[in-house]
Amino acid sequence: MERYLMAVDAGTGSVRAVIFDTQGQQIALEQREWTHKEDPRYPGSQDFDWVHNWDLSCACMQGALQKSGLDPRQIAAISTTCMREGIVLYDRQMQELWACANVDARAGDEVVQLMRDHPALELDLYRQSGQSFALDALPRLMWVKNKLPEIYERTCYVGMFNDWLICKLTGELKVEPSNGSTSGLFDLASRRFDTEPLRRCGLKENILPESIECGKVAGEVNADAAAQTGLAVGTPVVAGGGDAQLGTIGVGAVLPGQAATFGGSFWQYEFNTEKPLTDAQGRVRVNCHAIPGQWQFEALIFQPGLVMRWFRDAFCAPLKELASEQGLNIYDYMNAEAARVPPGCHGMLCAFSDVMNFTSWKHAAPTFGNFDLDAQKFNLYTFYRAIQENTALVNYGHMQLVKETTGQLPEYLIFAGGAAKSPLWSQILCDVMGLPLQVPVVKEATALGAALLAGCAVGIWPDLSSAVACTVKIERELSPDPQNHELYLKLYERWQDYYQAQLKLSDRGLTSYMWKAPGV
């Protein structure tokens, strides 16, 4: 009987189940969108509806099986992945009490309180956990303690969403380190839960469940879950990981020193390392990789995909019909025209996201600057290309930031996500980074990464390197233009000064920050 693998991915905006064969080919996908509602009593809150969302997850697993036409017994193993940072609180019987999505921002007062009462605490905890109060679970747990004391008193366990899926499938709650580490409750070096952050924040220390390493069998599909999902009773359920970590596996970056950039609404630069190092100044995030014995430096660029969507909707609407007449979508049309603009955009600069500063995270007001009233040089396509170049320059800054701690640069960069569909943006990134660039074929990299972990756990492949060799294919390979790279290096130096000047305007209150972390 031919064997297949299933991955369930609980993302920020949807949940999906994806079935792969052992060559990495996607056999079936079923997806359901979900939303996280704000409680009107608590501005910035994003509640996670575990009852409705489990129903949606079950529908995805059922739907994927039905589309594939497979006997459920052909699913050799299932693994899970999810948005990171979102947490679930459980009572003693492992029944859900409270849950919030990763975009939850209700705990701003608690961040301010922590920073006021313990000014050095965030950096101290960062050195141990690789996390900051901007994203981790500690302020949220404090919020529950302060605002929902009856829930806090009943809380016996805290977990993440991929572990929640495993718990629903098997009845076992086991938290793995790649997503678990984004909670700020893991020790990077040991890859295990640590009570020290809870103690130092005045939180109870007995709420940490069992941990399990990524890629290990966490349990088997039980009878209740089988009835709800269509899976076979006894199907092995494998501990997966966070979406970015598994995405890195899914595009083939499984060795120390390899790097990948994922270009979506946010951009992520991920660099694999074999040592649990942290930045002395707390500027870059460090997570456990979903590969035992590896860690990842992670640097985030704020909202390039959303900036591009804003530009399209605000300025490019009249071009949609013209693009359609040529059989192109609007981005293809804009890319073709922006390719005519010379690298460097005639000296134009723009500021959206800054290079990451994890423990003092803020972004200046969005701006375009240093352009003349010359429509031949500075037109719609120049501004469009300037956004692409700005994003690539920040990604270059992240590579250099990681190099300061690790002493390493990658030999090449893997580029995936929606932005990688653009040949122009891919080449701009290649030229700015000064590295060869690989664009993989895979479109569901995170789900594929989960499937590869599952396959290794049940013996389909002996290790992840073998799994990647069998499944990950490269669609395009690009080489940097040396002259363009030199031009972009000079532009990067000017851009750094320009951005700091814009940030000072926001610091003075003359302009509004694009985004600022609570307490900063």
C-alpha positions in Angstrom: 0.0 0.0 0.0 1.5 3.3 -1.1 2.1 5.7 1.8 1.3 9.4 2.1 1.8 12.2 4.6 -0.6 14.8 5.9 0.2 18.2 7.4 -2.2 20.4 9.2 -1.3 24.1 9.2 -3.1 26.5 11.6 -2.2 29.8 10.1 -3.1 33.4 11.1 -5.9 33.7 8.6 -6.8 30.1 7.8 -6.3 26.4 8.6 -5.5 23.9 5.9 -4.8 20.2 5.6 -2.3 19.2 2.8 -1.5 15.6 1.7 1.8 14.9 0.0 3.2 11.8 -1.6 6.8 10.6 -0.8 8.2 12.6 -3.8 6.9 15.8 -2.2 4.1 16.2 -4.7 0.9 17.9 -3.3 -1.9 15.4 -3.7 -4.8 17.3 -2.0 -5.4 20.5 -0.1 -8.5 21.7 1.8 -8.6 25.1 3.5 -10.9 27.1 5.7 -10.6 30.7 6.5 -11.0 31.8 10.1 -11.0 35.1 12.0 -10.0 36.0 15.5 -12.6 38.4 17.0 -11.8 41.3 19.2 -13.4 41.4 22.6 -14.9 44.9 22.7 -13.9 45.2 26.4 -10.2 44.8 25.6 -8.8 46.8 22.7 -6.3 45.0 20.6 -7.5 41.6 21.7 -7.7 38.7 19.3 -9.6 35.7 20.8 -9.1 32.3 19.3 -12.3 30.3 19.1 -11.1 26.7 19.8 -14.5 25.1 19.4 -15.4 26.5 16.0 -11.8 26.4 14.8 -11.5 22.7 15.7 -14.6 22.1 13.6 -12.9 23.9 10.7 -9.7 21.8 11.2 -11.7 18.6 11.1 -13.4 19.7 7.9 -10.0 20.3 6.3 -8.7 16.9 7.2 -12.0 15.3 6.0 -11.9 17.3 2.8 -8.3 16.6 2.0 -8.9 12.9 2.4 -12.0 13.0 0.2 -10.3 15.0 -2.5 -7.3 12.6 -2.5 -9.5 9.5 -2.8 -7.1 7.7 -0.4 -7.9 5.1 2.1 -7.2 6.8 5.5 -4.8 3.9 6.3 -2.5 5.1 3.6 -1.7 8.2 5.7 1.6 7.0 7.2 1.8 9.9 9.6 0.4 13.4 10.3 2.2 16.4 11.7 1.1 19.9 12.6 2.4 23.5 12.2 0.9 26.8 13.0 1.2 30.6 13.5 3.7 31.2 16.3 3.2 33.1 19.5 -0.5 32.3 19.9 -1.2 30.5 23.2 -3.8 28.2 24.7 -4.5 27.8 28.5 -5.9 24.5 29.8 -7.3 23.3 33.0 -6.3 20.1 34.8 -8.3 17.9 32.5 -6.6 19.6 29.5 -9.8 21.4 28.5 -9.3 24.8 26.9 -9.9 27.8 29.2 -8.6 30.8 27.1 -6.7 31.3 23.9 -5.4 34.2 21.9 -4.0 34.5 18.4 -0.5 35.6 17.5 -1.7 39.1 16.5 -3.2 39.7 20.0 -2.1 43.1 21.4 -4.2 43.5 24.5 -1.2 43.3 27.0 0.3 46.7 26.4 -0.2 47.8 29.9 1.5 44.7 31.2 4.5 45.3 29.0 4.8 48.9 30.3 4.5 47.5 33.9 7.2 45.0 33.4 9.6 47.6 31.8 8.9 50.1 34.6 9.3 47.7 37.5 12.2 45.7 36.0 14.1 47.8 33.4 16.8 45.2 32.8 14.5 42.2 32.8 13.6 42.0 29.1 17.3 41.9 28.0 18.1 39.4 30.7 15.4 37.1 29.6 16.2 37.6 25.9 19.8 36.3 26.5 18.2 33.1 27.9 15.2 32.7 25.6 15.9 34.7 22.5 12.5 36.5 22.8 11.2 39.9 23.8 8.0 41.2 25.4 6.9 42.4 21.9 5.8 38.9 20.9 6.2 36.4 23.8 3.6 34.9 26.2 4.7 36.6 29.5 2.8 39.8 29.2 -0.3 37.9 28.0 -0.1 35.6 31.0 0.2 38.6 33.2 -2.9 40.1 31.5 -4.9 37.0 32.3 -3.7 37.1 35.9 -4.7 40.8 36.2 -7.9 40.8 34.2 -9.3 37.3 34.4 -8.1 36.0 37.8 -10.7 33.1 37.8 -9.2 31.8 34.5 -5.7 32.3 35.8 -6.4 30.3 39.0 -7.8 27.4 37.0 -4.9 27.4 34.5 -2.8 24.2 34.8 -1.0 24.2 31.4 0.0 26.6 28.6 0.7 25.5 25.1 0.9 26.6 21.4 -1.5 26.0 18.5 0.3 23.1 16.8 0.4 21.4 20.2 -3.3 22.1 20.6 -3.9 20.3 17.3 -1.9 17.3 18.6 -3.8 17.3 21.8 -7.1 17.2 20.0 -5.9 14.3 17.8 -4.3 12.2 20.5 -5.4 13.5 23.9 -1.7 14.2 24.7 -0.4 17.7 25.4 3.3 17.9 24.5 5.0 21.2 23.4 7.9 21.1 21.0 10.7 23.7 21.1 10.5 25.4 17.8 7.2 27.1 18.4 7.4 26.7 22.2 10.5 28.8 22.2 8.6 31.7 20.7 6.6 31.9 24.0 9.7 33.1 25.9 9.2 30.1 28.3 12.0 27.9 26.8 15.7 27.9 27.5 17.4 28.1 24.2 20.4 26.0 25.1 18.5 23.1 26.6 15.5 23.4 24.2 13.3 22.8 27.2 10.8 24.7 29.3 12.3 26.9 32.0 10.4 28.2 35.0 12.8 31.2 35.5 10.9 33.6 33.2 7.6 32.8 35.0 9.2 33.3 38.4 10.8 36.6 37.5 7.5 38.0 36.2 5.6 36.9 39.3 3.6 34.1 37.5 3.0 30.6 38.8 5.6 28.2 37.7 3.7 24.9 37.6 1.9 25.5 34.2 4.5 24.0 31.9 3.5 20.7 30.3 5.7 18.0 29.0 8.0 18.9 26.1 8.9 16.7 23.1 11.5 17.3 20.5 10.4 18.2 16.9 10.1 15.1 14.7 9.3 12.7 17.5 6.0 10.7 17.6 3.8 12.5 20.1 1.0 10.0 20.1 -1.6 8.3 17.8 -5.0 9.4 16.4 -7.6 8.3 19.0 -11.1 7.0 18.3 -12.8 10.4 19.0 -10.5 12.3 16.6 -10.8 9.6 14.0 -14.5 9.9 14.0 -14.3 13.7 13.6 -11.5 13.9 11.0 -11.8 10.7 8.9 -8.3 9.7 9.8 -7.6 6.1 10.8 -7.3 5.2 14.5 -3.7 4.7 15.4 -2.2 7.0 12.7 1.1 8.3 14.2 1.0 12.0 15.1 4.4 13.7 14.9 5.5 16.8 16.7 6.0 19.5 14.1 7.0 23.1 14.6 6.5 26.8 14.0 5.5 27.9 10.6 8.8 29.7 9.8 11.0 26.9 11.0 9.1 24.3 9.0 9.0 26.6 6.0 12.7 26.7 6.1 12.8 22.9 6.0 10.2 22.9 3.2 12.5 24.9 1.0 15.5 22.8 1.7 17.5 24.9 4.3 18.3 22.1 6.8 22.0 22.6 7.5 23.8 25.1 9.7 24.8 28.2 7.8 21.9 28.0 5.3 19.5 30.9 5.0 16.1 31.6 3.6 13.9 34.7 3.1 10.2 34.4 3.0 8.4 37.3 1.3 4.8 37.8 2.3 2.8 40.3 4.2 5.9 40.4 6.5 9.3 39.2 5.3 11.4 36.9 7.4 15.1 36.3 7.2 16.0 32.9 8.7 19.6 31.8 9.3 20.4 28.3 10.7 23.1 27.9 13.3 24.4 25.0 15.4 24.9 27.2 18.5 22.2 28.9 20.7 23.7 32.4 20.5 22.0 35.7 21.1 22.8 39.2 20.0 24.5 41.2 22.8 22.2 44.2 22.2 19.0 42.1 21.9 18.3 43.3 18.3 17.4 40.0 16.5 15.1 37.2 17.5 16.5 33.7 18.1 14.3 30.6 18.0 14.9 26.9 18.3 14.9 25.4 14.9 12.6 22.4 14.2 15.7 20.4 13.7 17.3 19.0 16.9 20.7 20.6 17.6 20.0 23.7 15.5 18.7 27.2 16.2 17.6 30.1 13.9 18.3 33.7 13.9 15.1 35.5 12.7 14.7 39.0 11.5 11.4 40.5 10.4 10.6 43.2 7.9 7.3 44.9 8.6 4.6 44.7 6.0 6.3 44.8 2.6 3.4 42.7 1.1 0.8 45.1 2.7 2.8 48.1 1.5 2.7 46.8 -2.1 -1.0 46.1 -1.8 -1.6 49.6 -0.6 0.4 51.1 -3.5 -1.5 48.9 -6.0 -4.9 49.9 -4.6 -4.1 53.6 -4.1 -2.2 54.4 -7.3 -2.5 51.6 -9.8 -6.2 51.0 -10.2 -6.4 52.6 -13.7 -3.7 50.2 -14.9 -5.6 47.0 -14.0 -7.7 47.2 -17.2 -4.6 47.8 -19.3 -2.8 44.9 -17.7 -5.8 42.7 -18.3 -5.9 43.6 -22.0 -2.3 42.3 -22.2 -3.2 39.1 -20.3 -1.2 40.1 -17.2 -2.1 40.7 -13.6 -1.4 44.1 -12.3 1.8 43.0 -10.5 3.2 41.4 -13.7 2.5 44.6 -15.6 4.1 46.8 -12.9 7.2 44.6 -12.7 7.7 44.8 -16.5 7.5 48.6 -16.4 9.6 48.9 -13.2 12.4 46.8 -14.8 13.0 49.8 -17.1 13.9 52.0 -14.1 17.6 51.9 -13.4 18.9 50.2 -10.2 18.9 52.8 -7.4 15.8 54.6 -8.7 17.8 57.7 -9.7 18.8 58.1 -6.0 15.3 57.9 -4.6 15.0 56.7 -1.0 12.0 55.4 0.9 11.4 54.3 4.5 9.0 51.7 5.6 10.4 49.0 7.8 13.7 49.5 9.7 16.3 46.9 10.4 15.1 44.9 13.3 15.8 46.0 16.9 13.9 43.4 18.9 14.0 44.8 22.4 13.5 48.4 21.2 11.3 47.9 18.2 9.9 50.9 16.3 9.4 52.1 12.7 9.4 55.6 11.4 6.5 57.1 9.5 6.4 55.8 5.9 8.1 58.2 3.5 9.5 58.6 0.0 12.4 61.1 -0.5 15.0 62.5 -2.7 13.1 62.7 -5.9 12.7 65.5 -8.4 9.7 66.8 -10.3 10.8 65.0 -13.4 8.0 62.7 -14.6 10.4 60.9 -17.0 12.6 59.7 -14.1 10.2 59.8 -11.1 6.9 58.2 -12.0 4.6 55.5 -10.8 7.1 52.7 -11.7 10.0 54.5 -9.9 8.1 54.6 -6.7 7.0 51.0 -7.1 10.6 49.8 -7.6 11.8 51.9 -4.7 9.5 49.9 -2.4 11.1 46.7 -3.7 14.6 48.1 -3.3 13.8 49.3 0.2 12.7 45.8 1.3 15.8 44.2 -0.2 18.0 46.8 1.6 16.4 45.9 5.0 16.9 42.2 4.3 20.6 43.0 3.6 20.8 44.8 6.9 19.3 41.7 8.6 22.0 39.5 7.0 24.7 41.8 8.4 23.0 41.9 11.8 23.1 38.1 12.1 26.7 38.1 10.9 27.7 40.4 13.8 26.8 37.6 16.2 27.6 34.4 14.2 30.5 35.7 12.2 28.9 33.9 9.2 27.2 34.7 5.9 25.3 32.2 3.9 26.8 30.9 0.6 23.5 31.5 -1.1 19.9 32.6 -0.2 16.7 30.7 -0.8 13.8 33.0 -1.6 10.2 31.8 -1.2 6.7 33.2 -0.6 4.5 35.5 -2.7 7.2 38.0 -3.4 9.4 35.3 -5.0 6.9 35.0 -7.8 8.2 38.4 -9.1 11.3 37.9 -11.3 12.2 41.6 -10.8 11.9 41.5 -7.0 13.9 38.3 -6.9 16.7 39.8 -9.0 16.7 43.0 -7.0 17.1 40.9 -3.8 19.9 38.9 -5.4 21.8 42.0 -6.4 21.4 43.7 -3.1 22.4 40.7 -1.1 25.3 39.9 -3.4 24.6 36.2 -3.2 23.3 33.6 -5.6 19.5 33.2 -5.1 17.4 30.0 -5.4 13.6 30.1 -5.8 12.1 26.7 -5.0 9.1 25.2 -6.8 7.1 24.4 -3.7 4.2 26.6 -2.9 3.2 25.1 0.5 6.7 25.1 2.1 5.5 25.1 5.7 3.1 22.2 5.1 5.8 20.3 3.2 8.3 20.9 6.1 5.8 19.3 8.5 5.3 16.4 6.1 9.0 15.8 5.9 9.3 15.7 9.7 6.5 13.2 9.8 8.0 11.0 7.1 11.4 10.9 8.8 9.7 9.9 12.1 8.1 6.9 10.5 11.1 5.8 8.5 10.2 6.9 5.0 13.5 8.8 4.9 16.5 8.2 7.2 17.0 12.0 7.8 15.9 15.4 6.7 18.8 15.9 4.2 17.6 12.7 2.4 14.0 13.9 2.6 14.9 17.3 1.0 16.9 15.6 -1.7 13.8 13.6 -2.7 11.3 16.3 -2.5 12.6 19.9 -2.8 13.0 21.2 -6.4 14.4 24.5 -7.5 12.5 26.6 -10.1 15.0 29.4 -10.8 18.6 30.2 -9.9 19.8 33.8 -10.1 23.3 35.3 -9.9 24.0 38.8 -8.6 25.2 41.6 -10.9 28.5 42.9 -9.4 28.0 46.5 -10.5 24.4 46.6 -9.2 25.6 45.1 -5.9 28.2 47.9 -5.5 25.6 50.5 -6.3 23.3 49.0 -3.7 26.0 48.9 -1.0 26.5 52.7 -1.4 22.7 53.2 -1.4 22.4 51.1 1.8 24.8 53.5 3.6 22.8 56.5 2.6 19.5 54.7 3.4 20.7 54.0 6.9 21.3 57.7 7.6 18.0 58.7 5.9 16.0 56.2 8.0 17.6 57.4 11.3 16.6 61.0 10.3 13.1 59.9 9.7 13.0 58.0 13.0 14.1 61.1 14.9 11.1 63.0 13.4 8.8 60.3 14.8 10.6 60.4 18.1 9.9 64.1 18.3 6.2 63.6 17.6 6.4 65.4 14.3 5.4 62.3 12.4 3.6 59.1 13.5 5.4 55.8 13.9 4.4 53.2 11.4 4.5 50.7 14.3 6.0 50.8 17.8 6.2 47.9 20.3 4.3 48.3 23.6 6.5 50.0 26.2 9.1 51.3 23.8 
